[in-house]
Amino acid sequence: MSRIKKIGVLTSGGDAPGMNAAIRAVVRTAIFNKLEVVGINRGYEGLIKGDFEHMKSYDVSNIIQKGGTILGSARSQDFRSVEGRKKAHEQMLAAKMDALVVIGGDGTFSGARIFTQEYDIPVVGIPGTIDNDLYGTDYTIGFDTALNTVIDAVDKIRDTASAHNRLFFIEVMGRDAGFLALRSGIATGAEAILIPERQTHTKDLEKYLALGYKGHKNSGIVIVAEGDKSGGAYTIAGEIEKKHPEYDIRVSVLGHMQRGGAPSAFDRVTASTLGVAAVDALLDDQKSIMVGMVNGEVSHVPFNKTIKNKKKVKDSLITINDVLSI
Ligand code: F6P
Protein backbone atom coordinates (compact mmCIF):
# COMPACT_ATOMS: atom_id res chain seq x y z
CA MET A 1 0.00 0.00 0.00
CA SER A 2 1.33 3.42 -0.95
CA ARG A 3 1.51 6.02 1.80
CA ILE A 4 0.25 8.66 -0.62
CA LYS A 5 -3.26 9.89 0.07
CA LYS A 6 -3.35 13.35 -1.42
CA ILE A 7 -1.51 14.71 -4.41
CA GLY A 8 -1.08 18.20 -5.82
CA VAL A 9 -0.87 19.03 -9.51
CA LEU A 10 0.55 22.17 -11.10
CA THR A 11 1.58 23.57 -14.46
CA SER A 12 4.68 25.72 -14.64
CA GLY A 13 6.83 27.60 -17.18
CA GLY A 14 5.58 28.38 -20.68
CA ASP A 15 2.13 26.90 -21.20
CA ALA A 16 1.64 24.31 -23.92
CA PRO A 17 -1.46 22.92 -25.65
CA GLY A 18 -2.33 19.61 -24.02
CA MET A 19 -1.54 20.72 -20.47
CA ASN A 20 -5.27 20.65 -19.70
CA ALA A 21 -5.53 17.11 -21.04
CA ALA A 22 -2.67 16.17 -18.69
CA ILE A 23 -4.33 17.84 -15.69
CA ARG A 24 -7.55 16.00 -16.47
CA ALA A 25 -5.71 12.68 -16.65
CA VAL A 26 -3.87 13.28 -13.37
CA VAL A 27 -7.05 14.32 -11.53
CA ARG A 28 -9.12 11.43 -12.82
CA THR A 29 -6.41 8.80 -12.32
CA ALA A 30 -5.94 9.99 -8.76
CA ILE A 31 -9.67 9.84 -8.06
CA PHE A 32 -9.88 6.44 -9.76
CA ASN A 33 -7.24 5.26 -7.26
CA LYS A 34 -9.15 6.82 -4.33
CA LEU A 35 -6.66 9.64 -3.78
CA GLU A 36 -7.54 13.23 -3.10
CA VAL A 37 -6.30 15.79 -5.62
CA VAL A 38 -5.48 19.43 -5.18
CA GLY A 39 -5.06 21.83 -8.10
CA ILE A 40 -2.30 24.36 -7.45
CA ASN A 41 -2.79 27.69 -9.22
CA ARG A 42 0.00 29.48 -11.14
CA GLY A 43 2.69 26.84 -10.70
CA TYR A 44 5.21 27.14 -7.88
CA GLU A 45 3.90 30.64 -7.11
CA GLY A 46 0.62 29.09 -5.99
CA LEU A 47 2.47 26.39 -4.06
CA ILE A 48 4.30 29.06 -2.05
CA LYS A 49 1.12 31.06 -1.46
CA GLY A 50 -1.12 28.08 -0.69
CA ASP A 51 -3.35 28.92 -3.65
CA PHE A 52 -4.99 25.50 -3.84
CA GLU A 53 -8.33 24.07 -4.81
CA HIS A 54 -9.72 20.66 -4.11
CA MET A 55 -10.47 18.98 -7.43
CA LYS A 56 -13.32 16.68 -8.30
CA SER A 57 -13.81 14.68 -11.43
CA TYR A 58 -16.25 17.19 -12.94
CA ASP A 59 -13.78 20.06 -12.41
CA VAL A 60 -11.84 18.68 -15.35
CA SER A 61 -14.83 18.01 -17.58
CA ASN A 62 -14.72 19.66 -20.97
CA ILE A 63 -11.08 20.74 -20.84
CA ILE A 64 -9.32 18.04 -22.88
CA GLN A 65 -9.86 20.11 -26.04
CA LYS A 66 -8.72 23.44 -24.61
CA GLY A 67 -5.38 25.21 -25.02
CA GLY A 68 -3.64 27.03 -22.18
CA THR A 69 -3.95 25.63 -18.66
CA ILE A 70 -6.94 25.92 -16.33
CA LEU A 71 -4.50 26.08 -13.40
CA GLY A 72 -2.53 28.99 -14.85
CA SER A 73 1.24 29.03 -15.09
CA ALA A 74 4.19 31.14 -13.99
CA ARG A 75 7.96 31.23 -14.06
CA SER A 76 8.43 31.56 -10.30
CA GLN A 77 11.44 33.53 -9.08
CA ASP A 78 10.57 32.87 -5.42
CA PHE A 79 10.77 29.10 -5.82
CA ARG A 80 14.43 29.55 -6.82
CA SER A 81 15.20 30.61 -3.25
CA VAL A 82 15.59 28.41 -0.15
CA GLU A 83 12.99 30.53 1.68
CA GLY A 84 10.50 30.19 -1.18
CA ARG A 85 10.82 26.43 -1.21
CA LYS A 86 10.53 26.33 2.59
CA LYS A 87 7.23 28.21 2.39
CA ALA A 88 6.06 25.83 -0.34
CA HIS A 89 6.87 22.86 1.89
CA GLU A 90 5.00 24.41 4.81
CA GLN A 91 1.95 24.97 2.61
CA MET A 92 2.07 21.34 1.52
CA LEU A 93 2.24 20.14 5.12
CA ALA A 94 -0.64 22.41 6.13
CA ALA A 95 -2.76 21.06 3.25
CA LYS A 96 -1.66 17.47 4.04
CA MET A 97 -0.40 17.04 0.49
CA ASP A 98 1.91 13.99 0.19
CA ALA A 99 3.15 14.23 -3.38
CA LEU A 100 3.26 16.41 -6.47
CA VAL A 101 2.81 16.07 -10.21
CA VAL A 102 4.48 18.96 -12.02
CA ILE A 103 3.78 19.62 -15.69
CA GLY A 104 6.33 21.77 -17.52
CA GLY A 105 9.81 21.96 -19.00
CA ASP A 106 13.40 21.87 -17.78
CA GLY A 107 13.00 24.89 -15.46
CA THR A 108 10.03 23.17 -13.82
CA PHE A 109 11.99 19.96 -13.32
CA SER A 110 15.09 21.76 -12.02
CA GLY A 111 12.91 23.35 -9.34
CA ALA A 112 11.30 20.00 -8.55
CA ARG A 113 14.66 18.28 -8.26
CA ILE A 114 16.02 20.75 -5.69
CA PHE A 115 12.73 20.58 -3.78
CA THR A 116 12.90 16.77 -3.54
CA GLN A 117 16.53 17.00 -2.42
CA GLU A 118 15.63 19.41 0.39
CA TYR A 119 12.38 17.73 1.46
CA ASP A 120 11.23 14.16 1.35
CA ILE A 121 8.39 14.83 -1.09
CA PRO A 122 7.80 12.50 -4.05
CA VAL A 123 7.53 14.50 -7.26
CA VAL A 124 6.83 13.18 -10.75
CA GLY A 125 7.14 15.39 -13.81
CA ILE A 126 5.20 15.39 -17.07
CA PRO A 127 7.00 17.02 -20.01
CA GLY A 128 4.97 19.95 -21.30
CA THR A 129 6.61 22.48 -23.60
CA ILE A 130 6.23 23.36 -27.25
CA ASP A 131 10.04 23.28 -27.56
CA ASN A 132 10.32 19.46 -27.35
CA ASP A 133 13.76 19.97 -25.81
CA LEU A 134 13.66 17.48 -22.94
CA TYR A 135 16.09 14.60 -22.80
CA GLY A 136 14.51 11.19 -22.18
CA THR A 137 11.31 11.67 -24.13
CA ASP A 138 10.69 11.67 -27.87
CA TYR A 139 7.86 14.17 -27.50
CA THR A 140 6.78 16.81 -25.06
CA ILE A 141 3.13 17.78 -24.72
CA GLY A 142 2.34 20.76 -26.96
CA PHE A 143 5.05 20.19 -29.53
CA ASP A 144 2.82 18.52 -32.10
CA THR A 145 0.14 21.20 -31.84
CA ALA A 146 2.68 24.03 -32.09
CA LEU A 147 4.25 22.32 -35.07
CA ASN A 148 0.90 22.21 -36.85
CA THR A 149 0.22 25.85 -35.93
CA VAL A 150 3.57 26.87 -37.43
CA ILE A 151 2.94 24.84 -40.57
CA ASP A 152 -0.45 26.46 -41.03
CA ALA A 153 1.07 29.95 -40.70
CA VAL A 154 4.03 29.24 -42.98
CA ASP A 155 1.81 27.74 -45.69
CA LYS A 156 -0.16 30.99 -45.70
CA ILE A 157 2.99 33.06 -45.89
CA ARG A 158 4.16 30.88 -48.78
CA ASP A 159 1.04 31.89 -50.74
CA THR A 160 1.81 35.58 -50.53
CA ALA A 161 5.56 35.01 -50.94
CA SER A 162 4.92 33.20 -54.23
CA ALA A 163 2.55 35.91 -55.44
CA HIS A 164 5.24 38.58 -54.95
CA ASN A 165 8.38 36.56 -55.59
CA ARG A 166 9.59 37.31 -52.08
CA LEU A 167 12.03 35.84 -49.62
CA PHE A 168 10.62 35.47 -46.10
CA PHE A 169 12.56 34.96 -42.90
CA ILE A 170 10.13 33.39 -40.42
CA GLU A 171 11.08 33.19 -36.78
CA VAL A 172 9.64 30.37 -34.71
CA MET A 173 9.90 29.77 -30.96
CA GLY A 174 12.74 27.83 -29.40
CA ARG A 175 15.01 29.82 -27.13
CA ASP A 176 17.61 27.08 -26.88
CA ALA A 177 16.40 24.45 -29.28
CA GLY A 178 15.64 23.98 -32.96
CA PHE A 179 13.19 21.06 -32.87
CA LEU A 180 10.21 23.19 -33.87
CA ALA A 181 12.19 25.01 -36.56
CA LEU A 182 13.65 21.83 -38.04
CA ARG A 183 10.42 19.87 -38.33
CA SER A 184 8.32 22.81 -39.45
CA GLY A 185 10.99 23.67 -42.03
CA ILE A 186 10.89 20.19 -43.50
CA ALA A 187 7.10 20.10 -43.43
CA THR A 188 6.76 23.41 -45.27
CA GLY A 189 9.53 22.82 -47.79
CA ALA A 190 11.69 25.66 -46.43
CA GLU A 191 14.69 26.67 -48.52
CA ALA A 192 16.82 26.88 -45.36
CA ILE A 193 16.48 26.24 -41.64
CA LEU A 194 18.58 28.00 -39.02
CA ILE A 195 18.79 26.31 -35.62
CA PRO A 196 20.96 26.86 -32.53
CA GLU A 197 22.33 23.29 -32.73
CA ARG A 198 24.03 23.88 -36.07
CA GLN A 199 25.84 26.97 -37.20
CA THR A 200 24.95 28.07 -40.71
CA HIS A 201 27.42 30.57 -42.12
CA THR A 202 25.96 33.48 -44.05
CA LYS A 203 27.96 32.35 -47.08
CA ASP A 204 26.26 28.93 -47.06
CA LEU A 205 22.87 30.53 -46.65
CA GLU A 206 23.59 32.77 -49.63
CA LYS A 207 24.49 29.69 -51.62
CA TYR A 208 21.17 27.95 -50.78
CA LEU A 209 19.24 31.07 -51.68
CA ALA A 210 21.09 31.62 -54.94
CA LEU A 211 20.31 28.06 -55.93
CA GLY A 212 16.69 27.97 -54.86
CA TYR A 213 15.04 31.35 -54.39
CA LYS A 214 17.00 33.13 -57.10
CA GLY A 215 17.69 30.08 -59.20
CA HIS A 216 14.36 28.67 -60.26
CA LYS A 217 11.73 29.32 -57.57
CA ASN A 218 9.20 32.09 -57.21
CA SER A 219 9.53 32.36 -53.41
CA GLY A 220 11.86 31.55 -50.57
CA ILE A 221 11.26 30.61 -46.94
CA VAL A 222 13.97 30.58 -44.30
CA ILE A 223 12.83 29.25 -40.94
CA VAL A 224 14.85 30.75 -38.09
CA ALA A 225 14.69 29.35 -34.58
CA GLU A 226 14.40 32.13 -32.00
CA GLY A 227 17.63 30.99 -30.32
CA ASP A 228 19.69 30.65 -33.49
CA LYS A 229 23.17 32.13 -33.25
CA SER A 230 22.49 34.45 -36.19
CA GLY A 231 20.63 36.66 -33.71
CA GLY A 232 17.11 36.02 -34.97
CA ALA A 233 15.13 36.56 -38.15
CA TYR A 234 15.49 40.37 -38.31
CA THR A 235 19.27 40.27 -37.89
CA ILE A 236 19.95 37.61 -40.50
CA ALA A 237 17.41 39.11 -42.92
CA GLY A 238 19.19 42.46 -42.55
CA GLU A 239 22.54 40.88 -43.36
CA ILE A 240 21.24 39.17 -46.48
CA GLU A 241 19.43 42.33 -47.57
CA LYS A 242 22.67 44.32 -47.38
CA LYS A 243 24.47 41.82 -49.57
CA HIS A 244 21.54 41.27 -51.93
CA PRO A 245 19.56 44.42 -52.47
CA GLU A 246 17.98 42.65 -55.43
CA TYR A 247 16.10 40.27 -53.09
CA ASP A 248 12.62 41.31 -52.00
CA ILE A 249 12.80 40.37 -48.31
CA ARG A 250 10.18 40.31 -45.56
CA VAL A 251 10.34 39.10 -41.95
CA SER A 252 7.62 37.46 -39.91
CA VAL A 253 7.97 36.57 -36.23
CA LEU A 254 5.24 34.10 -35.30
CA GLY A 255 5.52 34.66 -31.54
CA HIS A 256 3.12 33.47 -28.88
CA MET A 257 0.38 32.35 -31.26
CA GLN A 258 2.50 29.18 -31.44
CA ARG A 259 1.67 28.39 -27.82
CA GLY A 260 -2.12 28.61 -28.12
CA GLY A 261 -4.96 26.68 -29.67
CA ALA A 262 -6.75 23.40 -29.25
CA PRO A 263 -4.33 20.50 -28.73
CA SER A 264 -3.89 18.02 -31.59
CA ALA A 265 -5.10 14.43 -31.25
CA PHE A 266 -1.49 13.35 -30.73
CA ASP A 267 -0.98 15.80 -27.86
CA ARG A 268 -4.27 14.84 -26.22
CA VAL A 269 -3.41 11.14 -26.30
CA THR A 270 0.17 11.70 -25.14
CA ALA A 271 -1.03 13.96 -22.31
CA SER A 272 -3.64 11.42 -21.24
CA THR A 273 -1.09 8.58 -21.32
CA LEU A 274 1.47 10.52 -19.32
CA GLY A 275 -1.08 11.82 -16.81
CA VAL A 276 -2.07 8.24 -15.98
CA ALA A 277 1.61 7.17 -15.92
CA ALA A 278 2.55 9.99 -13.53
CA VAL A 279 0.01 9.00 -10.88
CA ASP A 280 0.85 5.31 -11.35
CA ALA A 281 4.52 6.16 -10.81
CA LEU A 282 3.74 7.95 -7.54
CA LEU A 283 1.68 4.97 -6.38
CA ASP A 284 4.69 2.78 -7.23
CA ASP A 285 6.75 4.89 -4.81
CA GLN A 286 8.78 6.53 -7.54
CA LYS A 287 10.11 10.02 -6.93
CA SER A 288 12.13 12.66 -8.69
CA ILE A 289 11.43 11.31 -12.15
CA MET A 290 9.87 12.47 -15.40
CA VAL A 291 7.50 10.21 -17.29
CA GLY A 292 8.07 10.44 -21.04
CA MET A 293 7.48 8.61 -24.31
CA VAL A 294 10.23 6.65 -26.03
CA ASN A 295 9.40 4.65 -29.15
CA GLY A 296 5.72 4.82 -28.26
CA GLU A 297 6.20 3.43 -24.74
CA VAL A 298 6.17 5.22 -21.40
CA SER A 299 9.66 5.92 -20.04
CA HIS A 300 10.73 6.83 -16.49
CA VAL A 301 13.70 9.17 -16.43
CA PRO A 302 15.33 10.56 -13.27
CA PHE A 303 15.15 14.38 -13.12
CA ASN A 304 18.97 14.35 -12.82
CA LYS A 305 19.28 12.72 -16.20
CA THR A 306 16.78 14.84 -18.05
CA ILE A 307 18.22 18.06 -16.62
CA LYS A 308 21.89 17.24 -17.14
CA ASN A 309 21.65 15.85 -20.67
CA LYS A 310 20.90 17.81 -23.78
CA LYS A 311 18.51 16.25 -26.26
CA LYS A 312 20.08 16.10 -29.70
CA VAL A 313 18.38 17.07 -32.93
CA LYS A 314 18.43 14.25 -35.47
CA ASP A 315 21.25 14.78 -37.96
CA SER A 316 19.23 12.78 -40.47
CA LEU A 317 16.52 15.46 -40.44
CA ILE A 318 19.08 18.16 -41.21
CA THR A 319 20.36 16.08 -44.13
CA ILE A 320 16.83 15.51 -45.38
CA ASN A 321 16.26 19.23 -45.64
CA ASP A 322 19.62 19.85 -47.30
CA VAL A 323 18.65 17.32 -49.96
CA LEU A 324 15.05 18.42 -50.46
CA SER A 325 15.48 22.18 -50.45
CA ILE A 326 17.45 22.45 -53.70
O1 F6P B 1 7.80 27.59 -23.49
C1 F6P B 1 8.93 27.69 -24.22
C2 F6P B 1 8.94 29.00 -24.92
O2 F6P B 1 7.81 29.07 -25.72
C3 F6P B 1 10.20 29.24 -25.73
O3 F6P B 1 10.19 28.66 -26.98
C4 F6P B 1 10.24 30.75 -25.75
O4 F6P B 1 11.55 31.17 -25.92
C5 F6P B 1 9.72 31.10 -24.40
O5 F6P B 1 8.88 30.06 -24.00
C6 F6P B 1 9.01 32.42 -24.31
O6 F6P B 1 8.67 32.65 -23.00
P1 F6P B 1 7.74 33.81 -22.45
O7 F6P B 1 6.34 33.43 -22.78
O8 F6P B 1 8.00 33.85 -21.01
O9 F6P B 1 8.14 35.05 -23.19
Residues whose N, C-alpha, C, O or C-beta is under 5 A from the ligand:
A	BS01	F6P	G14 D15 T129 I130 D131 M173 G174 R175
